[in-house]
Every structure is written in structure tokens, then in C-alpha cells.
Amino acid sequence: MNYDATPIAERLDSLEGATVGLLDNSKSNADVFLEAVGEQLKSEYGVDEVVYRRKDKSPIPADAIADQLVSQCDAVVNAYGDCGSCTSWCVYDSIDLEKKGTPVATINSDEFIKLGQSEAQSLSMPGLPLVMVSHPMGDLEEPKVLDRAENALEEIVAVLTTDRDDLEDEYAERYLAADEELSDESLYCPIDL
């Protein structure tokens, strides 16, 4: 790992009895995704409580909301980056939480996962674990969002409970090598015409 890199937070030994924050960056369907994840964490992994917080809009820092989550939660799931600015702010918020000692599972769509990795690298936290879901997320019908939440659950749990060093090794260059440059296509939302 890069010596100038900031380490991610220590992870939990288990989610049993934990309080998990759900940070909704106000993107369409983030609430549906997070609520499904929260319910599954409680029913399948013994999470005691979920704390739901929603940003007013995605392209701003979570600031006070992040402080609330740090004071109330053992871990956070942050959803989601699926376009340029929301990916940048999603990663920024996760790094802010990680620096404050709270482990985060950061959700990014596959179309913007390299941008998320690049943001994490440029903010000196290359080992930030990004959980990839299929793009798009915003215009999906609810059953598809619920399927994506269920499919992401195992990785979300692993990101919150796996040894920090192991996670950093696994995620530091998972989607983008440290010396790899992004193509222009990685910076824009794809539009089907």
C-alpha cells in the first residue's frame, strides 16, 4: 500500500447487535435499496438497529449527517454513486466517515466504479471498499432494485466485517490501477438513444 495513503477504519468483528447507518444521498431508488439492505441486515445478520439519514441532494457533503451517523452507528452503508458528481460526493462522504473511525460500504454502479476508485485514490484512501451494482439504478422498477440490494448484501457484510488490511489489499486497485488513467467515457452518464 502507498505510504501516503490514509487507512480505512477498523472493521467490526460481527454485525450481531450492531447499529448500522444507512446514508441516502437522495438519488432515485437509494431509499428503496437502503431500506431493503437494512431489513436484510436485521433479519439475516442480527443487526440490532438501523439509522436512516437522507441528504438534501447528492452533490453536497453529508457534514452534520455524517457526524450524526458517527455518533450513533457502528458502521454505515452509503448509496450510491451512479453518475459523475454523485459518485464523487458518495466517495467523499465515505472517506469522511472512514477517517472518523466508522467503517463504510460504499455502493457504486459499474459504469462509475472506476471514477469512484479514482476519487478514492486522489483523496488518499485507495483501499476504500466500493461495492459494485449494475447501472442504471435510478430508473429501475422496485423489484429490480430489491434484487440488486439482495445481490449486494453478502459483499456489504464482508466490507463491514473483514480485516482492514485484507480489505485494503483487495480493493486498492480492484477497479483501477494506481497508474491507470480514466477514459472520458468514465466521466459521463451513459444515455441510450
Secondary structure by P-SEA (a helix, b strand, c coil): cccccccccccccccccbbbbbbbccccaaaaaaaaaaaaaaacccccbbbbbbccccccccaaaaaaaaacccbbbbcccccaaaaaaaaaaaaaaaaaccccbbbbccccaaaaaaaaaaacccccbbbbbccccccccaaaaaaaaaaaaaaaaaaacccaaaaaaaccccccccccccccccccccccc
